[in-house]
Amino acid sequence: MSTKHSFLLQYKPNSHRLALRNLHRQGFKTFLPVQDVTQRHSTKFVQQRRPLFPGYMFVSFALDTAPWPKINSTVGVARLVSFDGQPKALPPDLIAGLMARCDTQGRVLPPDQFAPGDELQVMS
């Protein structure tokens, strides 16, 4: 049995939802870390969920058994990042570390900087 590795994928502008849907239909597992961003629109503040790495997501598959060349022709996908025509697997600890920092929807959680009982100084 082949082991699955994570690879970097570039999606077309504003097409991450379309790319996710079409990759899932083909049986590929994806990971798109997102963050909540607050922006000001005229007199209101609006919170939006945006990809942590705009234009990129991660896709997992077994390089020797999965039909990975069809990823490049998937609607919403620009290309699978490749070197010399072959995708390069990302370090597993990089993806595991990112996943550990996210909730079940892929939203990046704030770091645990303070523990109960820590002393804090308010500067302003």
N, C-alpha and C positions, 0 to 999 in steps of 0.2 A: 504494500500500500504506500502510495506517495504521500509525503507530508505537504501541507499547504503552507505557502509563504505569502507575505504581504508585498504588494508592489504599488508603485505610485502611478496614479492615473490623472491626466489633465482633462477636465471637462470644458465644454464650450461655455462662453460667457452666459451667466444666469441660467444654466441648464443643469444644475446639480440635482434637482428633483427628478427631472426627466431621465438623466443618466442613472440615478439610483434605481428608479422604477424599471428601466429596461435591463439593467444588469441583474437585478433580482429575478426578473422573468426568465433570464437565461441560466439561472442557478449560481451566479457568482455572489460571494459574500463581500459586503462593502463596509467601510468605516469612514464616516464623515464627521470629524469633531466640529462642534459649533459652539459659539459663545453668544451671550446676550449683550447687545450693544445699545446704549441709550443715546439717542440723537435728538437735537432740538429742531423742530419743524415749526416755523413762525413763533407762536406763543406757547406751544405745547412740547413736552418731552415725550418721545415715542421710543418704546423699547422693541428692538427687532432681534431676531435670531439670525446670525450670519455664520458662514463657515470660518473656522479658525485659520485655515490656509486657503484664501480665496483662489479659486481656479483648480484646486487639487483635492483629491480624495484617495483613499487606500482601497485596494481590491485584493482579496485573497483567493488563491487557487494553487493547485499542484501544477507546476510548470511542465512536467512530462506527460500528464494525462488530460489536463483541461484543454478545451479548444480555445485557448487564449488569443489566437490571432483575430477571432471575430469581435474582440472587444473594441478594436479600432474602428469597426464599422457599426458599432452600436449608436443609436440615436442619442444625442446629448453628449457623447464622448468625443473629445478632440483627438486624443491619442494615449496609448499606454507608454509611459516614459521608458525608453529602451536605449541601450548602448550596443552598437554594432548589430542592430536588428534583433537583439535578445533582451527581454526585460530583466532588470537586476533586482533581486530580492532585497528587501530592507531588513536591517537587523531586528530580530524578534523582540529584543528587549526595548527597542524604541517604540514599537507598536504597543507592547504590553504596558509600558510606562504611560503612554497616552491614554490607553483604555482605562487604566487604573485611576486617572485623573478625571474621567467622565462618568456621568450617570448613565442610566439605561437607554436614554434617547440620544446619547452622544454629546450632551451638553457639558462643557468644561466646568468643573466645580472649582471654587476658590481654594487656594492652598490652606491647609490647617496651620496657620501661623501662631496661633495663641492657644494655650492650654488653660483649663480652669486653674485659678490661683496665680496666674502670671501677673506681674505688676506692669501697669501701663502708665504712660505720661501723655496727657493731652496737650498738644502744642498750640492749637488754635481752635 
